[in-house]
Amino acid sequence: MIARATRVTVATLGVSALLLLTGACGSTAPAPPTARVERGQVSTKVSASGALAAVASQNLGFAQAAQLIELGVKVGDTVRAGQVLAREDPFSFQQLLNQQQAQLNQQQAILDRLVRSPSVHGDSRSLDQAKKILSATKDSSDAAHDRDQNAVYRARQSRDFAQRQFERAREKLQQCPPSMLPPVLPCTGTEQTDFNTAKSTLLTARATYDTAKHTLDVDDTQARINEETARQTVVTAQNSFNSDRSDKTPNIAAQAALVANYRALAANAQRNLDNTVLYAPVAGTISSITGAVGEYVGSGSGTSALAPGTTATIPGVGAAATSDQSSASATGAPSATRPGGSAFMVINNISTFQVVVPFEESDAAKVAPNQKVQVSFDALPDLTRDGTVLSIAPGGVDISGVTNYYATILLTDSDPRLKTGQTAEAGVLVADLENVLVVPNSAVIKQGGRSFVNAPGPDGKPTQVPFQPGLVGDDNTQVLSGLNEGQEIQLPQAQVSGSPSSGGGGGGGRGGG
């Protein structure tokens, strides 16, 4: 069932193999093949095999809780794949993305300076940037606070007005009871109706005020967290300013890790912003909607179903996720329902398939919802289909002594030859870099924790050249610094065949990370 492999697909890598062939009876050894440092795309995949299953219904929801500002469909509507269904208010998500992107830009600028400069200077600019980020964070927090405070003020005014109207209606009802027949002026006979209306209005106004006050409290808490995060960045920059580090190589490695961290934070913030728009992942019919424009909808899309033939949970998939809560309680599976016990939106009668795949824990840590997937099928070797990761189980299961986590992959297109239960191989794209400098893994030499390649020397003999590696795949390694585009390097003598795009292949075990 488990067929795990980690693959890296590298596109646009032009490798020019220069081979000197000996004659039929010659004794001269062939010159080592060479390649050049060029730009290309590096994609990292994790793969596993699983079972194909038809999707009968699907729960949909937003990744984060926010106010619903647009609802583009009604119950009973037929939707197409990719159609916009609903939108949340993106304000807070956009502000967080702006902050993370600013921090990423700051850290990338520091890394560029470290790589290009013979010594590490100019930490004061990092400090200034951090202070600007802190100032921007405070401004953003103040703006959000003012907005929420105004909402609370308006809600309080409405509540107070409703309270006064209610008290007047109650007083008039006491003066003119319904038993007074016929009514005598100034009584009109509508006092009971007026009282009921005023009471309903008051309850609504109180609820609106409570919601606005809760939003103010939540946003203020988040603002304090954001300010403390930005203030910590200032402290870090101040420490760097006070201590001008001279050991460049460790500094580059440490700064590259910081850039990777902030890039991940910015990517997560971008994903949260993107997820404020809810799309139909497949075609189907809207069977239920829980929420109206102006209301605050929670995160999550429904209860969890069971993976076919196992006791592992598949969050957010299957008819059991919408029609029966008992499956979750019986298996101990966690519930992902919104307050009120139902998904925000449900699509039924979906003519497509999902793949239930167990990933070994080291690979499962790299898999996340919305990642792209390429799926192939043992029974149909000529067929491949694209898909996306819908969810991954929060709890692991033991399979042959190895902890695995079940992931659910939704195919974006079907085929009449596909059948439930067929074995499918899913390759999940977990990392992707485009237009970066790369060298074949077979050319990389690891010594003492450092990475080198052999380059032709003036006398024709190989000379080791150190470089700073980035993302490492099965076939190629990203070059961060130390090598120039177009620079000639030597490949192992054994690499005398293979397609140019593979960089010679066969030496992935020597790549460094």
C-alpha positions in Angstrom: 0.0 0.0 0.0 2.8 2.4 0.9 5.2 3.2 -1.9 7.1 6.2 -0.7 9.6 8.1 -2.8 10.9 11.6 -2.8 11.5 13.0 -6.3 12.6 16.3 -7.6 11.6 17.3 -11.1 14.0 19.8 -12.7 13.0 21.7 -15.8 14.9 24.0 -18.1 18.4 22.7 -17.1 20.6 22.7 -20.2 23.6 20.5 -19.6 26.2 20.2 -22.3 28.0 16.9 -22.0 31.4 17.0 -23.6 32.7 13.4 -24.2 35.9 12.4 -25.8 35.5 8.9 -27.2 38.5 6.6 -27.6 39.2 4.6 -30.7 38.4 0.9 -31.0 41.9 0.0 -29.9 43.0 3.2 -28.2 44.3 3.4 -24.7 43.6 7.1 -23.8 41.0 7.6 -21.0 38.0 9.8 -22.0 38.0 13.3 -20.6 35.4 13.8 -17.8 32.0 15.2 -19.0 31.2 18.7 -18.1 28.1 20.8 -17.5 27.4 24.5 -16.9 25.7 26.3 -14.1 22.4 27.5 -15.5 19.0 28.6 -14.4 16.1 26.3 -14.1 13.1 25.1 -12.0 13.5 22.8 -9.0 10.4 21.0 -7.7 10.3 18.7 -4.8 7.6 16.0 -4.5 6.7 13.3 -2.0 4.9 10.3 -3.3 2.8 7.4 -2.0 0.2 5.0 -3.3 -3.4 4.7 -2.2 -6.9 3.9 -3.2 -9.3 5.7 -5.5 -12.7 6.6 -4.1 -15.7 8.3 -5.6 -16.8 11.5 -3.9 -20.5 11.7 -3.0 -20.6 15.0 -1.1 -18.2 17.6 0.0 -18.2 20.1 2.9 -16.8 23.5 2.2 -15.7 26.2 4.5 -13.1 29.0 5.1 -9.7 28.3 6.6 -10.0 31.2 9.0 -12.9 32.8 10.8 -14.0 36.3 9.5 -17.0 38.3 8.5 -18.9 37.1 5.4 -19.1 39.9 2.8 -20.3 38.1 -0.3 -22.4 35.0 -1.0 -22.6 34.2 -4.7 -24.8 31.2 -4.7 -28.1 29.9 -3.3 -29.2 26.5 -2.1 -30.1 24.4 -5.2 -27.7 26.2 -7.5 -25.5 24.1 -9.8 -21.9 25.3 -9.8 -18.9 24.6 -11.9 -15.4 23.8 -10.7 -13.4 27.0 -9.9 -16.5 29.1 -9.5 -16.4 31.7 -6.7 -18.9 30.8 -4.0 -18.4 33.3 -1.2 -15.9 35.8 0.2 -14.7 36.9 3.7 -13.6 40.3 4.7 -9.8 40.3 3.7 -8.8 43.4 5.7 -6.9 41.8 8.6 -5.4 39.1 6.4 -4.1 41.7 4.0 -2.5 43.6 6.8 -0.8 40.5 8.2 0.5 39.7 4.7 1.9 43.2 4.4 3.7 42.9 7.7 5.1 39.4 6.8 6.2 40.6 3.3 7.9 43.6 4.8 9.8 41.4 7.2 10.7 39.0 4.4 12.0 41.9 2.3 14.1 43.0 5.2 15.7 39.6 5.8 16.3 39.0 2.0 18.1 42.3 1.8 20.4 41.3 4.6 21.2 38.0 3.0 22.0 39.7 -0.3 24.3 42.1 1.4 26.1 39.2 3.2 26.6 37.2 0.0 27.9 40.1 -2.0 30.0 41.8 0.6 33.4 40.6 1.9 32.4 41.7 5.4 29.2 42.1 7.4 28.3 45.8 7.8 25.3 48.1 7.8 23.3 46.5 10.6 21.9 49.9 11.3 19.7 49.7 8.2 18.2 46.5 9.4 17.4 48.3 12.7 15.8 51.1 10.8 13.7 48.7 8.8 12.6 46.9 11.9 11.5 50.2 13.5 9.5 51.0 10.4 7.8 47.7 10.6 7.0 48.3 14.2 5.7 51.7 13.4 3.6 50.3 10.5 2.3 47.6 12.8 1.3 50.2 15.4 -0.4 52.3 12.7 -2.2 49.2 11.4 -3.3 48.2 14.9 -4.5 51.8 15.6 -6.5 51.8 12.4 -8.1 48.4 13.2 -8.9 49.6 16.8 -10.5 52.8 15.6 -12.6 50.9 13.1 -13.8 48.4 15.7 -14.3 51.1 18.3 -16.5 53.0 15.9 -18.5 49.8 15.3 -18.9 49.3 19.1 -20.0 52.9 19.4 -22.6 52.6 16.7 -23.9 49.3 18.1 -24.1 50.8 21.6 -26.1 53.8 20.2 -28.5 51.5 18.4 -28.9 49.3 21.5 -29.6 52.3 23.8 -32.1 53.6 21.3 -33.8 50.2 21.1 -33.8 50.1 24.9 -35.6 53.4 25.1 -38.2 52.4 22.5 -38.8 49.1 24.3 -39.4 50.9 27.6 -41.8 53.3 26.0 -43.7 50.4 24.3 -43.8 48.5 27.6 -45.1 51.6 29.5 -47.8 52.1 26.9 -48.8 48.5 27.0 -49.3 48.7 30.7 -51.5 51.8 30.2 -53.5 50.1 27.4 -53.8 46.4 28.1 -55.1 44.1 25.4 -58.2 43.4 27.6 -59.3 47.0 27.0 -62.0 46.6 24.4 -62.8 48.7 22.7 -59.6 50.8 23.1 -60.1 54.3 24.4 -57.9 57.1 23.3 -55.0 57.6 23.5 -54.9 53.8 23.2 -55.0 52.5 19.6 -55.1 48.7 20.1 -51.7 48.1 18.6 -49.8 48.4 21.9 -49.1 44.6 22.1 -47.7 44.5 18.6 -45.6 47.5 19.2 -44.2 46.0 22.4 -43.3 42.7 20.6 -41.6 44.6 17.8 -39.6 46.8 20.2 -38.6 43.7 22.2 -37.3 42.0 19.1 -35.4 45.1 18.0 -33.8 45.4 21.4 -32.6 41.7 21.3 -31.1 42.2 17.9 -29.4 45.4 18.9 -27.9 43.7 22.0 -26.6 40.9 19.9 -25.1 43.3 17.4 -23.4 45.2 20.3 -22.0 42.0 21.8 -20.6 40.9 18.4 -18.9 44.3 17.9 -17.5 44.3 21.4 -16.1 40.7 20.9 -14.5 41.8 17.5 -12.9 44.7 19.3 -11.4 42.5 22.0 -10.1 39.9 19.5 -8.6 42.5 17.2 -7.0 44.3 20.1 -5.4 41.0 21.3 -4.1 40.3 17.8 -2.8 43.8 17.5 -0.8 43.4 20.8 0.6 40.1 19.5 1.6 41.7 16.2 3.3 44.7 18.0 5.2 42.4 20.3 6.4 40.4 17.3 7.5 43.5 15.5 9.1 44.8 18.7 11.0 41.6 19.1 12.3 42.1 15.5 13.6 45.5 16.6 15.3 44.0 19.6 17.0 41.4 17.3 18.1 44.1 14.9 19.4 46.2 17.8 21.5 43.2 18.9 22.9 42.8 15.4 23.7 46.5 15.3 25.6 46.3 18.6 27.7 43.3 17.4 29.2 43.4 14.0 29.8 39.7 13.2 32.9 38.9 11.2 32.5 35.2 10.4 30.8 35.4 7.0 30.0 31.8 6.2 28.0 30.9 9.4 26.3 34.3 9.1 25.1 33.5 5.5 23.8 30.1 6.6 22.0 31.6 9.6 20.5 34.5 7.5 19.4 32.0 4.7 17.5 30.1 7.4 15.8 33.4 8.6 14.8 34.2 5.0 13.3 30.7 4.6 11.4 31.2 7.8 10.0 34.6 6.8 9.2 33.3 3.4 7.2 30.5 4.9 5.4 33.1 7.1 4.7 35.3 4.2 3.5 32.3 2.1 1.2 31.3 5.0 -0.2 34.8 5.2 -0.7 34.9 1.4 -2.6 31.6 1.6 -4.8 32.9 4.4 -5.6 35.9 2.3 -6.3 33.7 -0.8 -8.5 31.5 1.3 -10.9 34.4 2.0 -12.3 33.6 -1.4 -14.1 30.2 -1.4 -14.1 28.4 -4.7 -16.0 25.3 -5.8 -13.3 22.6 -6.0 -15.5 20.5 -8.3 -18.8 20.7 -10.1 -22.0 19.9 -8.2 -25.2 21.2 -6.6 -25.3 23.4 -3.5 -27.3 21.4 -0.9 -26.9 23.7 2.1 -25.5 27.0 3.2 -25.1 28.0 6.9 -24.4 31.7 7.1 -25.6 35.1 5.7 -23.7 38.2 4.5 -22.7 40.3 7.4 -22.4 37.3 9.8 -19.1 36.0 11.2 -18.4 32.5 9.9 -16.1 30.1 11.6 -13.2 28.1 10.2 -13.6 24.4 9.1 -15.8 22.6 6.6 -17.5 19.8 8.4 -17.0 16.5 10.3 -14.5 13.9 9.4 -15.2 10.7 7.4 -13.3 7.4 7.6 -10.7 6.4 5.0 -11.8 3.3 3.0 -10.7 0.1 4.6 -9.0 1.8 7.6 -9.7 3.5 10.9 -7.8 6.7 9.9 -9.9 9.8 9.6 -10.1 12.0 6.4 -11.2 15.5 7.6 -13.8 17.2 5.6 -14.7 14.5 3.0 -17.6 12.1 2.5 -21.3 11.9 3.0 -20.9 11.0 6.6 -19.3 14.4 7.2 -22.6 16.1 6.3 -25.3 13.7 7.3 -24.1 11.8 10.3 -22.1 12.9 13.3 -22.0 9.4 14.7 -19.0 8.3 12.7 -16.8 10.9 14.3 -18.0 10.1 17.8 -17.7 6.4 17.3 -14.1 6.4 16.1 -12.9 9.3 18.3 -12.3 11.4 15.2 -12.2 15.1 15.8 -15.1 17.2 14.6 -14.5 20.2 12.4 -18.0 21.5 12.4 -18.8 25.2 12.8 -20.8 26.3 15.8 -24.3 25.0 15.2 -23.2 21.6 14.0 -23.1 22.0 10.2 -20.7 22.9 7.5 -20.7 26.4 6.0 -21.6 25.0 2.6 -22.1 21.5 1.1 -21.9 20.3 -2.5 -23.6 17.1 -3.4 -23.7 14.8 -6.5 -20.0 15.4 -7.4 -18.9 13.4 -10.4 -15.2 13.1 -9.5 -12.8 11.0 -7.4 -10.6 11.4 -4.5 -7.4 9.4 -3.6 -6.9 8.3 0.0 -3.1 8.1 0.5 -1.0 7.2 3.6 2.2 9.2 3.9 5.1 8.2 6.1 5.5 10.7 8.9 8.6 12.3 7.5 6.7 13.0 4.2 3.4 13.8 5.9 5.1 16.8 7.7 5.6 18.4 4.2 2.0 17.8 3.0 -0.6 20.6 3.5 -4.0 21.4 2.1 -4.2 23.1 -1.3 -0.9 21.7 -2.6 -0.8 20.5 -6.2 -0.7 16.8 -6.9 -0.1 14.7 -10.0 -1.8 11.3 -9.9 -1.1 8.2 -12.0 -2.9 4.9 -12.0 -1.5 1.3 -12.1 -4.4 0.1 -14.2 -4.1 3.0 -16.7 -0.4 3.6 -17.3 -1.2 6.2 -20.1 -3.4 8.3 -17.8 -2.4 11.0 -15.3 -4.6 13.5 -13.6 -4.0 16.7 -11.6 -5.3 17.1 -8.1 -5.1 19.1 -4.9 -4.5 18.1 -1.3 -7.9 18.5 0.4 -6.8 17.6 3.9 -4.4 15.4 6.0 -5.4 13.5 9.1 -4.2 15.0 12.4 -3.6 11.6 13.9 -1.3 8.8 12.6 -1.9 5.1 12.2 0.6 2.2 12.4 1.1 0.4 9.2 3.7 -2.4 9.2 5.4 -0.8 12.2 5.6 2.7 10.5 3.5 5.7 11.5 1.5 7.0 8.6 -0.9 9.9 8.1 -3.8 9.6 5.7 -4.2 12.4 3.2 -7.2 13.0 0.9 -6.4 14.2 -2.6 -9.2 15.6 -4.8 -8.8 15.1 -8.5 -9.6 18.2 -10.5 -10.7 16.1 -13.5 -12.1 12.6 -14.0 -12.0 9.9 -16.7 -14.6 7.3 -17.6 -12.0 4.6 -17.1 -11.5 5.4 -13.4 -13.2 3.1 -10.9 -13.5 3.1 -7.1 -10.8 1.0 -5.5 -8.1 1.4 -8.2 -4.5 1.9 -7.0 -3.3 5.4 -7.6 0.2 6.9 -7.2 0.1 10.5 -5.9 3.0 12.9 -6.1 2.5 16.0 -4.0 4.4 19.1 -4.9 5.8 20.4 -1.6 8.4 22.8 -2.8 8.9 24.7 -6.1 11.7 27.1 -7.1 11.8 28.7 -10.6 14.6 30.5 -12.4 17.3 29.6 -9.9 20.9 28.6 -10.5 21.3 24.8 -10.3 24.0 22.1 -10.6 23.6 18.4 -11.0 23.8 16.5 -7.7 26.3 14.1 -9.2 28.8 17.0 -9.5 28.4 18.0 -5.8 31.2 17.0 -3.4 30.5 17.1 0.4 33.5 17.5 2.7 33.5 18.7 6.3 30.0 20.0 6.1 30.8 22.1 3.1 29.8 21.7 -0.6 32.2 21.8 -3.6 32.2 21.1 -7.3 35.1 20.3 -9.6 35.9 22.9 -12.3 38.5 22.6 -15.0 41.7 24.2 -13.9 44.2 26.2 -16.0 46.3 23.0 -16.5 43.2 20.9 -17.3 43.1 19.2 -13.9 40.0 19.6 -11.8 39.9 22.3 -9.1 37.5 22.2 -6.2 35.3 25.3 -6.0 33.2 25.8 -2.8 29.6 27.1 -3.0 26.5 27.7 -0.8 23.8 25.2 -1.7 20.0 25.8 -1.3 17.2 23.3 -2.1 18.6 19.8 -2.8 16.7 17.3 -4.9 17.3 13.9 -6.3 18.9 15.2 -9.5 20.0 18.8 -8.9 21.0 21.3 -6.2 20.2 25.0 -6.0 23.2 27.4 -6.0 22.8 30.3 -3.6 26.4 31.7 -3.9 29.9 30.8 -4.9 29.2 29.8 -8.6 28.3 32.0 -11.5 25.8 31.4 -14.3 27.4 29.7 -17.2 30.4 28.6 -15.2 31.7 25.2 -16.4 31.9 22.3 -13.9 33.0 18.7 -14.2 30.8 15.7 -13.8 31.9 12.3 -12.5 33.7 10.1 -15.0 31.1 7.4 -14.8 28.4 9.8 -16.2 28.8 9.3 -19.9 25.1 8.9 -20.8 21.7 10.2 -20.0 19.6 13.1 -21.3 21.0 16.6 -21.0 18.1 17.8 -18.9 18.9 15.2 -16.2 22.3 16.8 -15.6 23.8 13.3 -16.1 21.7 11.7 -13.4 22.7 8.8 -11.2 24.5 10.7 -8.5 21.8 12.0 -6.3 23.3 10.5 -3.2 26.1 12.9 -3.3 24.0 16.0 -3.2 24.2 18.2 -0.1 21.6 20.2 1.7 
